[in-house]
Every structure is written in C-alpha cells, then in structure tokens.
C-alpha cells in the first residue's frame, strides 16, 4: 500500500498520507468543521461520515464555507 495519496482539494492537486480521513484533511487545512460543507466527488458528504471516510487516490474534495445572510 502506498504511503501517500494524490487528491484534488478545491481544484488544486494535493498529497495526503494514505488513510487520511476527511476530518483529518479539514484539520490539516485549518478549516473549522462547524462552518464548512464538504463535497466529495461531486456529492455532499454528510458530516457524520467525515471521520470514517478515507480519501482515495484522485478523489476530488471541495470545501465550502457556510455563511449566514441573505
């Protein structure tokens, strides 16, 4: 099993350690979990899956900040 995994985060290529969860990725990028929404491979990923979902090679992650207002 490779030590690293190449993914795409917000349109940019990134390399993360193999076995990295979505939660781990958010922490490493400094995103506060309470104010973001995560899209994985063009599907919204429920927050309850963030800690158990492991990133795979070539996954595409979009992190969106949730902003209140109108």
HELIX and SHEET records of a PDB file:
HELIX    1   1 UNK A   22  UNK A   29  1                                   8    
HELIX    2   2 UNK A   33  UNK A   35  5                                   3    
HELIX    3   3 UNK A   47  UNK A   49  5                                   3    
SHEET    1   A 5 UNK A  12  UNK A  17  0                                        
SHEET    2   A 5 UNK A   4  UNK A   9 -1                                        
SHEET    3   A 5 UNK A  60  UNK A  65  1                                        
SHEET    4   A 5 UNK A  36  UNK A  40 -1                                        
SHEET    5   A 5 UNK A  43  UNK A  44 -1                                        
END                                                                             
